[in-house]
Amino acid sequence: MLRNAVAFVYPAYASLNCIKTTKSEEHIMWMTYWILFASTAIVECSTLGRVIPFFSVIRCVFLVMCYLPSVNVVTGMQFDA
């Protein structure tokens, strides 16, 4: 429960603030974050998430790394349409 709150509360707040700006890079970063959040949540609920030890902890650390500006994992990912 705490891990989900850590991965959800600040990104939700930052995403709502991002809507007010015109910075497309920031919009792309948060949209990518939410896609990763949803994808890892699906994996966590599946059998694979139950088989991998400490998956929820690994997921939480990965998602925090995605929204921390000093690490900035999300900007290194490029998704071309």
PyMOL Python script that loads the backbone (N, CA, C, O; Angstrom):
from pymol import cmd

cmd.read_pdbstr("""\
ATOM      1  N   MET A   1       0.819  -1.189   0.000  1.00  0.00           N
ATOM      2  CA  MET A   1       0.000   0.000   0.000  1.00  0.00           C
ATOM      3  C   MET A   1       0.870   1.262   0.000  1.00  0.00           C
ATOM      4  O   MET A   1       0.623   2.184  -0.778  1.00  0.00           O
ATOM      5  N   LEU A   2       1.874   1.305   0.860  1.00  0.00           N
ATOM      6  CA  LEU A   2       2.766   2.463   0.906  1.00  0.00           C
ATOM      7  C   LEU A   2       3.551   2.588  -0.401  1.00  0.00           C
ATOM      8  O   LEU A   2       3.777   3.696  -0.887  1.00  0.00           O
ATOM      9  N   ARG A   3       3.966   1.451  -0.969  1.00  0.00           N
ATOM     10  CA  ARG A   3       4.716   1.493  -2.229  1.00  0.00           C
ATOM     11  C   ARG A   3       3.860   2.092  -3.343  1.00  0.00           C
ATOM     12  O   ARG A   3       4.360   2.865  -4.160  1.00  0.00           O
ATOM     13  N   ASN A   4       2.580   1.740  -3.380  1.00  0.00           N
ATOM     14  CA  ASN A   4       1.702   2.314  -4.396  1.00  0.00           C
ATOM     15  C   ASN A   4       1.492   3.804  -4.171  1.00  0.00           C
ATOM     16  O   ASN A   4       1.402   4.568  -5.132  1.00  0.00           O
ATOM     17  N   ALA A   5       1.413   4.222  -2.924  1.00  0.00           N
ATOM     18  CA  ALA A   5       1.259   5.645  -2.629  1.00  0.00           C
ATOM     19  C   ALA A   5       2.494   6.430  -3.059  1.00  0.00           C
ATOM     20  O   ALA A   5       2.377   7.527  -3.604  1.00  0.00           O
ATOM     21  N   VAL A   6       3.676   5.869  -2.814  1.00  0.00           N
ATOM     22  CA  VAL A   6       4.925   6.527  -3.219  1.00  0.00           C
ATOM     23  C   VAL A   6       4.978   6.672  -4.735  1.00  0.00           C
ATOM     24  O   VAL A   6       5.444   7.689  -5.249  1.00  0.00           O
ATOM     25  N   ALA A   7       4.507   5.668  -5.442  1.00  0.00           N
ATOM     26  CA  ALA A   7       4.564   5.687  -6.900  1.00  0.00           C
ATOM     27  C   ALA A   7       3.403   6.460  -7.518  1.00  0.00           C
ATOM     28  O   ALA A   7       3.397   6.684  -8.729  1.00  0.00           O
ATOM     29  N   PHE A   8       2.412   6.878  -6.710  1.00  0.00           N
ATOM     30  CA  PHE A   8       1.235   7.527  -7.275  1.00  0.00           C
ATOM     31  C   PHE A   8       1.034   8.978  -6.851  1.00  0.00           C
ATOM     32  O   PHE A   8       0.696   9.814  -7.690  1.00  0.00           O
ATOM     33  N   VAL A   9       1.231   9.302  -5.574  1.00  0.00           N
ATOM     34  CA  VAL A   9       0.825  10.607  -5.044  1.00  0.00           C
ATOM     35  C   VAL A   9       1.598  11.764  -5.691  1.00  0.00           C
ATOM     36  O   VAL A   9       0.983  12.660  -6.269  1.00  0.00           O
ATOM     37  N   TYR A  10       2.920  11.761  -5.606  1.00  0.00           N
ATOM     38  CA  TYR A  10       3.677  12.870  -6.198  1.00  0.00           C
ATOM     39  C   TYR A  10       3.521  12.927  -7.715  1.00  0.00           C
ATOM     40  O   TYR A  10       3.308  14.016  -8.248  1.00  0.00           O
ATOM     41  N   PRO A  11       3.617  11.796  -8.446  1.00  0.00           N
ATOM     42  CA  PRO A  11       3.418  11.882  -9.897  1.00  0.00           C
ATOM     43  C   PRO A  11       2.031  12.415 -10.282  1.00  0.00           C
ATOM     44  O   PRO A  11       1.906  13.142 -11.268  1.00  0.00           O
ATOM     45  N   ALA A  12       1.004  12.067  -9.526  1.00  0.00           N
ATOM     46  CA  ALA A  12      -0.332  12.593  -9.818  1.00  0.00           C
ATOM     47  C   ALA A  12      -0.359  14.105  -9.623  1.00  0.00           C
ATOM     48  O   ALA A  12      -0.908  14.830 -10.452  1.00  0.00           O
ATOM     49  N   TYR A  13       0.231  14.579  -8.535  1.00  0.00           N
ATOM     50  CA  TYR A  13       0.303  16.020  -8.266  1.00  0.00           C
ATOM     51  C   TYR A  13       1.095  16.739  -9.363  1.00  0.00           C
ATOM     52  O   TYR A  13       0.665  17.775  -9.870  1.00  0.00           O
ATOM     53  N   ALA A  14       2.244  16.186  -9.719  1.00  0.00           N
ATOM     54  CA  ALA A  14       3.080  16.808 -10.754  1.00  0.00           C
ATOM     55  C   ALA A  14       2.397  16.776 -12.118  1.00  0.00           C
ATOM     56  O   ALA A  14       2.532  17.717 -12.901  1.00  0.00           O
ATOM     57  N   SER A  15       1.675  15.717 -12.404  1.00  0.00           N
ATOM     58  CA  SER A  15       0.960  15.628 -13.678  1.00  0.00           C
ATOM     59  C   SER A  15      -0.147  16.670 -13.761  1.00  0.00           C
ATOM     60  O   SER A  15      -0.352  17.282 -14.809  1.00  0.00           O
ATOM     61  N   LEU A  16      -0.859  16.872 -12.660  1.00  0.00           N
ATOM     62  CA  LEU A  16      -1.908  17.899 -12.654  1.00  0.00           C
ATOM     63  C   LEU A  16      -1.318  19.292 -12.835  1.00  0.00           C
ATOM     64  O   LEU A  16      -1.908  20.128 -13.519  1.00  0.00           O
ATOM     65  N   ASN A  17      -0.171  19.548 -12.236  1.00  0.00           N
ATOM     66  CA  ASN A  17       0.507  20.835 -12.442  1.00  0.00           C
ATOM     67  C   ASN A  17       1.040  20.971 -13.859  1.00  0.00           C
ATOM     68  O   ASN A  17       1.100  22.073 -14.405  1.00  0.00           O
ATOM     69  N   CYS A  18       1.424  19.858 -14.444  1.00  0.00           N
ATOM     70  CA  CYS A  18       1.977  19.860 -15.800  1.00  0.00           C
ATOM     71  C   CYS A  18       0.922  20.254 -16.831  1.00  0.00           C
ATOM     72  O   CYS A  18       1.243  20.839 -17.866  1.00  0.00           O
ATOM     73  N   ILE A  19      -0.325  19.935 -16.546  1.00  0.00           N
ATOM     74  CA  ILE A  19      -1.411  20.271 -17.479  1.00  0.00           C
ATOM     75  C   ILE A  19      -1.487  21.783 -17.697  1.00  0.00           C
ATOM     76  O   ILE A  19      -1.864  22.242 -18.775  1.00  0.00           O
ATOM     77  N   LYS A  20      -1.133  22.541 -16.683  1.00  0.00           N
ATOM     78  CA  LYS A  20      -1.215  24.005 -16.750  1.00  0.00           C
ATOM     79  C   LYS A  20      -0.087  24.621 -17.570  1.00  0.00           C
ATOM     80  O   LYS A  20      -0.158  25.798 -17.925  1.00  0.00           O
ATOM     81  N   THR A  21       0.950  23.846 -17.875  1.00  0.00           N
ATOM     82  CA  THR A  21       2.089  24.387 -18.614  1.00  0.00           C
ATOM     83  C   THR A  21       1.969  24.064 -20.095  1.00  0.00           C
ATOM     84  O   THR A  21       1.109  23.287 -20.511  1.00  0.00           O
ATOM     85  N   THR A  22       2.850  24.676 -20.883  1.00  0.00           N
ATOM     86  CA  THR A  22       2.879  24.401 -22.318  1.00  0.00           C
ATOM     87  C   THR A  22       4.139  23.642 -22.718  1.00  0.00           C
ATOM     88  O   THR A  22       4.455  23.558 -23.905  1.00  0.00           O
ATOM     89  N   LYS A  23       4.859  23.090 -21.753  1.00  0.00           N
ATOM     90  CA  LYS A  23       6.094  22.362 -22.040  1.00  0.00           C
ATOM     91  C   LYS A  23       5.767  20.951 -22.529  1.00  0.00           C
ATOM     92  O   LYS A  23       5.362  20.091 -21.747  1.00  0.00           O
ATOM     93  N   SER A  24       5.946  20.727 -23.814  1.00  0.00           N
ATOM     94  CA  SER A  24       5.596  19.417 -24.366  1.00  0.00           C
ATOM     95  C   SER A  24       6.538  18.315 -23.865  1.00  0.00           C
ATOM     96  O   SER A  24       6.126  17.160 -23.764  1.00  0.00           O
ATOM     97  N   GLU A  25       7.794  18.654 -23.550  1.00  0.00           N
ATOM     98  CA  GLU A  25       8.722  17.652 -23.026  1.00  0.00           C
ATOM     99  C   GLU A  25       8.228  17.115 -21.689  1.00  0.00           C
ATOM    100  O   GLU A  25       8.321  15.918 -21.419  1.00  0.00           O
ATOM    101  N   GLU A  26       7.705  18.002 -20.861  1.00  0.00           N
ATOM    102  CA  GLU A  26       7.193  17.588 -19.561  1.00  0.00           C
ATOM    103  C   GLU A  26       5.931  16.737 -19.722  1.00  0.00           C
ATOM    104  O   GLU A  26       5.732  15.772 -18.985  1.00  0.00           O
ATOM    105  N   HIS A  27       5.090  17.094 -20.677  1.00  0.00           N
ATOM    106  CA  HIS A  27       3.889  16.302 -20.949  1.00  0.00           C
ATOM    107  C   HIS A  27       4.274  14.893 -21.394  1.00  0.00           C
ATOM    108  O   HIS A  27       3.684  13.910 -20.947  1.00  0.00           O
ATOM    109  N   ILE A  28       5.252  14.806 -22.264  1.00  0.00           N
ATOM    110  CA  ILE A  28       5.707  13.500 -22.755  1.00  0.00           C
ATOM    111  C   ILE A  28       6.302  12.684 -21.616  1.00  0.00           C
ATOM    112  O   ILE A  28       6.065  11.480 -21.524  1.00  0.00           O
ATOM    113  N   MET A  29       7.074  13.333 -20.747  1.00  0.00           N
ATOM    114  CA  MET A  29       7.683  12.612 -19.632  1.00  0.00           C
ATOM    115  C   MET A  29       6.622  12.016 -18.718  1.00  0.00           C
ATOM    116  O   MET A  29       6.724  10.850 -18.338  1.00  0.00           O
ATOM    117  N   TRP A  30       5.602  12.799 -18.357  1.00  0.00           N
ATOM    118  CA  TRP A  30       4.574  12.280 -17.447  1.00  0.00           C
ATOM    119  C   TRP A  30       3.680  11.251 -18.126  1.00  0.00           C
ATOM    120  O   TRP A  30       3.241  10.299 -17.482  1.00  0.00           O
ATOM    121  N   MET A  31       3.406  11.425 -19.403  1.00  0.00           N
ATOM    122  CA  MET A  31       2.606  10.412 -20.110  1.00  0.00           C
ATOM    123  C   MET A  31       3.369   9.097 -20.176  1.00  0.00           C
ATOM    124  O   MET A  31       2.783   8.029 -19.998  1.00  0.00           O
ATOM    125  N   THR A  32       4.659   9.167 -20.429  1.00  0.00           N
ATOM    126  CA  THR A  32       5.488   7.956 -20.435  1.00  0.00           C
ATOM    127  C   THR A  32       5.506   7.323 -19.058  1.00  0.00           C
ATOM    128  O   THR A  32       5.443   6.099 -18.943  1.00  0.00           O
ATOM    129  N   TYR A  33       5.590   8.132 -18.013  1.00  0.00           N
ATOM    130  CA  TYR A  33       5.573   7.608 -16.649  1.00  0.00           C
ATOM    131  C   TYR A  33       4.293   6.829 -16.393  1.00  0.00           C
ATOM    132  O   TYR A  33       4.338   5.724 -15.851  1.00  0.00           O
ATOM    133  N   TRP A  34       3.151   7.393 -16.776  1.00  0.00           N
ATOM    134  CA  TRP A  34       1.879   6.723 -16.493  1.00  0.00           C
ATOM    135  C   TRP A  34       1.713   5.449 -17.314  1.00  0.00           C
ATOM    136  O   TRP A  34       1.074   4.499 -16.861  1.00  0.00           O
ATOM    137  N   ILE A  35       2.278   5.422 -18.509  1.00  0.00           N
ATOM    138  CA  ILE A  35       2.263   4.183 -19.291  1.00  0.00           C
ATOM    139  C   ILE A  35       3.090   3.114 -18.589  1.00  0.00           C
ATOM    140  O   ILE A  35       2.667   1.962 -18.498  1.00  0.00           O
ATOM    141  N   LEU A  36       4.265   3.488 -18.094  1.00  0.00           N
ATOM    142  CA  LEU A  36       5.101   2.545 -17.344  1.00  0.00           C
ATOM    143  C   LEU A  36       4.431   2.120 -16.046  1.00  0.00           C
ATOM    144  O   LEU A  36       4.508   0.953 -15.662  1.00  0.00           O
ATOM    145  N   PHE A  37       3.776   3.053 -15.368  1.00  0.00           N
ATOM    146  CA  PHE A  37       3.061   2.752 -14.132  1.00  0.00           C
ATOM    147  C   PHE A  37       1.978   1.698 -14.387  1.00  0.00           C
ATOM    148  O   PHE A  37       1.881   0.711 -13.659  1.00  0.00           O
ATOM    149  N   ALA A  38       1.176   1.915 -15.416  1.00  0.00           N
ATOM    150  CA  ALA A  38       0.096   0.977 -15.731  1.00  0.00           C
ATOM    151  C   ALA A  38       0.645  -0.383 -16.172  1.00  0.00           C
ATOM    152  O   ALA A  38       0.118  -1.426 -15.787  1.00  0.00           O
ATOM    153  N   SER A  39       1.696  -0.363 -16.975  1.00  0.00           N
ATOM    154  CA  SER A  39       2.285  -1.619 -17.449  1.00  0.00           C
ATOM    155  C   SER A  39       2.846  -2.445 -16.300  1.00  0.00           C
ATOM    156  O   SER A  39       2.638  -3.657 -16.242  1.00  0.00           O
ATOM    157  N   THR A  40       3.547  -1.799 -15.399  1.00  0.00           N
ATOM    158  CA  THR A  40       4.108  -2.540 -14.269  1.00  0.00           C
ATOM    159  C   THR A  40       3.019  -2.985 -13.302  1.00  0.00           C
ATOM    160  O   THR A  40       3.172  -4.007 -12.632  1.00  0.00           O
ATOM    161  N   ALA A  41       1.921  -2.238 -13.218  1.00  0.00           N
ATOM    162  CA  ALA A  41       0.798  -2.658 -12.365  1.00  0.00           C
ATOM    163  C   ALA A  41       0.142  -3.908 -12.925  1.00  0.00           C
ATOM    164  O   ALA A  41      -0.252  -4.796 -12.169  1.00  0.00           O
ATOM    165  N   ILE A  42       0.022  -3.982 -14.243  1.00  0.00           N
ATOM    166  CA  ILE A  42      -0.544  -5.176 -14.883  1.00  0.00           C
ATOM    167  C   ILE A  42       0.348  -6.381 -14.632  1.00  0.00           C
ATOM    168  O   ILE A  42      -0.140  -7.467 -14.319  1.00  0.00           O
ATOM    169  N   VAL A  43       1.655  -6.190 -14.769  1.00  0.00           N
ATOM    170  CA  VAL A  43       2.593  -7.291 -14.521  1.00  0.00           C
ATOM    171  C   VAL A  43       2.540  -7.715 -13.061  1.00  0.00           C
ATOM    172  O   VAL A  43       2.602  -8.907 -12.759  1.00  0.00           O
ATOM    173  N   GLU A  44       2.426  -6.746 -12.149  1.00  0.00           N
ATOM    174  CA  GLU A  44       2.374  -7.061 -10.720  1.00  0.00           C
ATOM    175  C   GLU A  44       1.136  -7.887 -10.378  1.00  0.00           C
ATOM    176  O   GLU A  44       1.194  -8.754  -9.506  1.00  0.00           O
ATOM    177  N   CYS A  45       0.032  -7.631 -11.048  1.00  0.00           N
ATOM    178  CA  CYS A  45      -1.200  -8.381 -10.788  1.00  0.00           C
ATOM    179  C   CYS A  45      -1.210  -9.753 -11.461  1.00  0.00           C
ATOM    180  O   CYS A  45      -1.999 -10.623 -11.094  1.00  0.00           O
ATOM    181  N   SER A  46      -0.350  -9.937 -12.425  1.00  0.00           N
ATOM    182  CA  SER A  46      -0.322 -11.213 -13.139  1.00  0.00           C
ATOM    183  C   SER A  46       0.476 -12.247 -12.347  1.00  0.00           C
ATOM    184  O   SER A  46       1.035 -11.956 -11.290  1.00  0.00           O
ATOM    185  N   THR A  47       0.509 -13.436 -12.881  1.00  0.00           N
ATOM    186  CA  THR A  47       1.268 -14.520 -12.264  1.00  0.00           C
ATOM    187  C   THR A  47       2.754 -14.188 -12.231  1.00  0.00           C
ATOM    188  O   THR A  47       3.450 -14.539 -11.279  1.00  0.00           O
ATOM    189  N   LEU A  48       3.234 -13.521 -13.255  1.00  0.00           N
ATOM    190  CA  LEU A  48       4.650 -13.161 -13.321  1.00  0.00           C
ATOM    191  C   LEU A  48       5.058 -12.282 -12.148  1.00  0.00           C
ATOM    192  O   LEU A  48       6.154 -12.441 -11.610  1.00  0.00           O
ATOM    193  N   GLY A  49       4.192 -11.359 -11.746  1.00  0.00           N
ATOM    194  CA  GLY A  49       4.489 -10.488 -10.615  1.00  0.00           C
ATOM    195  C   GLY A  49       4.561 -11.230  -9.298  1.00  0.00           C
ATOM    196  O   GLY A  49       5.260 -10.809  -8.376  1.00  0.00           O
ATOM    197  N   ARG A  50       3.840 -12.331  -9.209  1.00  0.00           N
ATOM    198  CA  ARG A  50       3.867 -13.125  -7.976  1.00  0.00           C
ATOM    199  C   ARG A  50       5.071 -14.063  -7.932  1.00  0.00           C
ATOM    200  O   ARG A  50       5.521 -14.447  -6.852  1.00  0.00           O
ATOM    201  N   VAL A  51       5.585 -14.427  -9.088  1.00  0.00           N
ATOM    202  CA  VAL A  51       6.697 -15.371  -9.166  1.00  0.00           C
ATOM    203  C   VAL A  51       8.039 -14.679  -8.900  1.00  0.00           C
ATOM    204  O   VAL A  51       8.924 -15.256  -8.269  1.00  0.00           O
ATOM    205  N   ILE A  52       8.182 -13.456  -9.377  1.00  0.00           N
ATOM    206  CA  ILE A  52       9.438 -12.719  -9.207  1.00  0.00           C
ATOM    207  C   ILE A  52       9.521 -12.212  -7.770  1.00  0.00           C
ATOM    208  O   ILE A  52       8.657 -11.451  -7.334  1.00  0.00           O
ATOM    209  N   PRO A  53      10.550 -12.626  -7.030  1.00  0.00           N
ATOM    210  CA  PRO A  53      10.663 -12.162  -5.643  1.00  0.00           C
ATOM    211  C   PRO A  53      10.908 -10.650  -5.577  1.00  0.00           C
ATOM    212  O   PRO A  53      11.675 -10.095  -6.364  1.00  0.00           O
ATOM    213  N   PHE A  54      10.249 -10.011  -4.635  1.00  0.00           N
ATOM    214  CA  PHE A  54      10.386  -8.573  -4.385  1.00  0.00           C
ATOM    215  C   PHE A  54      10.009  -7.716  -5.591  1.00  0.00           C
ATOM    216  O   PHE A  54      10.528  -6.612  -5.749  1.00  0.00           O
ATOM    217  N   PHE A  55       9.114  -8.211  -6.440  1.00  0.00           N
ATOM    218  CA  PHE A  55       8.735  -7.447  -7.631  1.00  0.00           C
ATOM    219  C   PHE A  55       8.125  -6.102  -7.265  1.00  0.00           C
ATOM    220  O   PHE A  55       8.419  -5.099  -7.916  1.00  0.00           O
ATOM    221  N   SER A  56       7.283  -6.057  -6.238  1.00  0.00           N
ATOM    222  CA  SER A  56       6.636  -4.795  -5.879  1.00  0.00           C
ATOM    223  C   SER A  56       7.656  -3.769  -5.380  1.00  0.00           C
ATOM    224  O   SER A  56       7.498  -2.574  -5.628  1.00  0.00           O
ATOM    225  N   VAL A  57       8.685  -4.215  -4.689  1.00  0.00           N
ATOM    226  CA  VAL A  57       9.739  -3.299  -4.231  1.00  0.00           C
ATOM    227  C   VAL A  57      10.557  -2.808  -5.431  1.00  0.00           C
ATOM    228  O   VAL A  57      10.864  -1.621  -5.540  1.00  0.00           O
ATOM    229  N   ILE A  58      10.899  -3.722  -6.315  1.00  0.00           N
ATOM    230  CA  ILE A  58      11.653  -3.354  -7.526  1.00  0.00           C
ATOM    231  C   ILE A  58      10.840  -2.372  -8.366  1.00  0.00           C
ATOM    232  O   ILE A  58      11.380  -1.402  -8.896  1.00  0.00           O
ATOM    233  N   ARG A  59       9.538  -2.631  -8.481  1.00  0.00           N
ATOM    234  CA  ARG A  59       8.643  -1.751  -9.239  1.00  0.00           C
ATOM    235  C   ARG A  59       8.624  -0.353  -8.629  1.00  0.00           C
ATOM    236  O   ARG A  59       8.702   0.642  -9.348  1.00  0.00           O
ATOM    237  N   CYS A  60       8.520  -0.279  -7.316  1.00  0.00           N
ATOM    238  CA  CYS A  60       8.480   1.015  -6.638  1.00  0.00           C
ATOM    239  C   CYS A  60       9.777   1.796  -6.852  1.00  0.00           C
ATOM    240  O   CYS A  60       9.744   2.991  -7.147  1.00  0.00           O
ATOM    241  N   VAL A  61      10.891   1.136  -6.706  1.00  0.00           N
ATOM    242  CA  VAL A  61      12.192   1.797  -6.911  1.00  0.00           C
ATOM    243  C   VAL A  61      12.319   2.275  -8.357  1.00  0.00           C
ATOM    244  O   VAL A  61      12.773   3.392  -8.605  1.00  0.00           O
ATOM    245  N   PHE A  62      11.921   1.436  -9.305  1.00  0.00           N
ATOM    246  CA  PHE A  62      11.984   1.816 -10.724  1.00  0.00           C
ATOM    247  C   PHE A  62      11.108   3.037 -11.003  1.00  0.00           C
ATOM    248  O   PHE A  62      11.534   3.960 -11.697  1.00  0.00           O
ATOM    249  N   LEU A  63       9.895   3.045 -10.469  1.00  0.00           N
ATOM    250  CA  LEU A  63       8.996   4.169 -10.728  1.00  0.00           C
ATOM    251  C   LEU A  63       9.489   5.455 -10.068  1.00  0.00           C
ATOM    252  O   LEU A  63       9.329   6.539 -10.630  1.00  0.00           O
ATOM    253  N   VAL A  64      10.079   5.347  -8.898  1.00  0.00           N
ATOM    254  CA  VAL A  64      10.655   6.538  -8.256  1.00  0.00           C
ATOM    255  C   VAL A  64      11.818   7.060  -9.094  1.00  0.00           C
ATOM    256  O   VAL A  64      11.981   8.270  -9.256  1.00  0.00           O
ATOM    257  N   MET A  65      12.622   6.147  -9.623  1.00  0.00           N
ATOM    258  CA  MET A  65      13.726   6.560 -10.494  1.00  0.00           C
ATOM    259  C   MET A  65      13.202   7.251 -11.752  1.00  0.00           C
ATOM    260  O   MET A  65      13.873   8.120 -12.306  1.00  0.00           O
ATOM    261  N   CYS A  66      12.025   6.875 -12.197  1.00  0.00           N
ATOM    262  CA  CYS A  66      11.449   7.492 -13.394  1.00  0.00           C
ATOM    263  C   CYS A  66      11.049   8.942 -13.166  1.00  0.00           C
ATOM    264  O   CYS A  66      11.148   9.758 -14.083  1.00  0.00           O
ATOM    265  N   TYR A  67      10.598   9.280 -11.958  1.00  0.00           N
ATOM    266  CA  TYR A  67      10.160  10.670 -11.762  1.00  0.00           C
ATOM    267  C   TYR A  67      11.158  11.552 -11.034  1.00  0.00           C
ATOM    268  O   TYR A  67      10.929  12.756 -10.916  1.00  0.00           O
ATOM    269  N   LEU A  68      12.251  10.998 -10.544  1.00  0.00           N
ATOM    270  CA  LEU A  68      13.270  11.851  -9.923  1.00  0.00           C
ATOM    271  C   LEU A  68      14.055  12.593 -11.006  1.00  0.00           C
ATOM    272  O   LEU A  68      14.560  11.963 -11.936  1.00  0.00           O
ATOM    273  N   PRO A  69      14.165  13.915 -10.902  1.00  0.00           N
ATOM    274  CA  PRO A  69      14.887  14.657 -11.938  1.00  0.00           C
ATOM    275  C   PRO A  69      16.380  14.351 -11.978  1.00  0.00           C
ATOM    276  O   PRO A  69      17.003  14.484 -13.031  1.00  0.00           O
ATOM    277  N   SER A  70      16.966  13.946 -10.855  1.00  0.00           N
ATOM    278  CA  SER A  70      18.399  13.670 -10.849  1.00  0.00           C
ATOM    279  C   SER A  70      18.725  12.368 -11.583  1.00  0.00           C
ATOM    280  O   SER A  70      19.817  12.232 -12.135  1.00  0.00           O
ATOM    281  N   VAL A  71      17.808  11.425 -11.597  1.00  0.00           N
ATOM    282  CA  VAL A  71      18.036  10.153 -12.292  1.00  0.00           C
ATOM    283  C   VAL A  71      17.482  10.216 -13.703  1.00  0.00           C
ATOM    284  O   VAL A  71      18.171   9.862 -14.660  1.00  0.00           O
ATOM    285  N   ASN A  72      16.244  10.663 -13.840  1.00  0.00           N
ATOM    286  CA  ASN A  72      15.608  10.940 -15.128  1.00  0.00           C
ATOM    287  C   ASN A  72      15.653   9.769 -16.105  1.00  0.00           C
ATOM    288  O   ASN A  72      16.157   9.912 -17.219  1.00  0.00           O
ATOM    289  N   VAL A  73      15.140   8.632 -15.704  1.00  0.00           N
ATOM    290  CA  VAL A  73      15.125   7.428 -16.532  1.00  0.00           C
ATOM    291  C   VAL A  73      14.194   7.597 -17.717  1.00  0.00           C
ATOM    292  O   VAL A  73      14.488   7.104 -18.806  1.00  0.00           O
ATOM    293  N   VAL A  74      13.087   8.278 -17.527  1.00  0.00           N
ATOM    294  CA  VAL A  74      12.052   8.377 -18.563  1.00  0.00           C
ATOM    295  C   VAL A  74      12.525   9.121 -19.799  1.00  0.00           C
ATOM    296  O   VAL A  74      12.156   8.755 -20.914  1.00  0.00           O
ATOM    297  N   THR A  75      13.334  10.157 -19.625  1.00  0.00           N
ATOM    298  CA  THR A  75      13.770  10.932 -20.793  1.00  0.00           C
ATOM    299  C   THR A  75      14.701  10.130 -21.692  1.00  0.00           C
ATOM    300  O   THR A  75      14.859  10.463 -22.867  1.00  0.00           O
ATOM    301  N   GLY A  76      15.313   9.092 -21.166  1.00  0.00           N
ATOM    302  CA  GLY A  76      16.160   8.240 -22.002  1.00  0.00           C
ATOM    303  C   GLY A  76      15.370   7.278 -22.870  1.00  0.00           C
ATOM    304  O   GLY A  76      15.920   6.688 -23.800  1.00  0.00           O
ATOM    305  N   MET A  77      14.091   7.113 -22.579  1.00  0.00           N
ATOM    306  CA  MET A  77      13.250   6.223 -23.366  1.00  0.00           C
ATOM    307  C   MET A  77      12.586   7.017 -24.483  1.00  0.00           C
ATOM    308  O   MET A  77      11.961   8.048 -24.234  1.00  0.00           O
ATOM    309  N   GLN A  78      12.721   6.544 -25.683  1.00  0.00           N
ATOM    310  CA  GLN A  78      12.124   7.208 -26.837  1.00  0.00           C
ATOM    311  C   GLN A  78      11.103   6.287 -27.465  1.00  0.00           C
ATOM    312  O   GLN A  78      11.421   5.155 -27.829  1.00  0.00           O
ATOM    313  N   PHE A  79       9.893   6.761 -27.594  1.00  0.00           N
ATOM    314  CA  PHE A  79       8.830   6.009 -28.240  1.00  0.00           C
ATOM    315  C   PHE A  79       8.414   6.767 -29.482  1.00  0.00           C
ATOM    316  O   PHE A  79       7.861   7.863 -29.391  1.00  0.00           O
ATOM    317  N   ASP A  80       8.674   6.193 -30.630  1.00  0.00           N
ATOM    318  CA  ASP A  80       8.293   6.843 -31.883  1.00  0.00           C
ATOM    319  C   ASP A  80       6.968   6.266 -32.358  1.00  0.00           C
ATOM    320  O   ASP A  80       6.751   5.054 -32.342  1.00  0.00           O
ATOM    321  N   ALA A  81       6.105   7.151 -32.773  1.00  0.00           N
ATOM    322  CA  ALA A  81       4.783   6.705 -33.245  1.00  0.00           C
ATOM    323  C   ALA A  81       4.858   6.314 -34.710  1.00  0.00           C
ATOM    324  O   ALA A  81       3.852   5.913 -35.294  1.00  0.00           O
TER     325      ALA A  81
END
""", "prot")
cmd.dss("prot")
cmd.show_as("cartoon", "prot")
cmd.util.cbc("prot")
cmd.orient("prot")
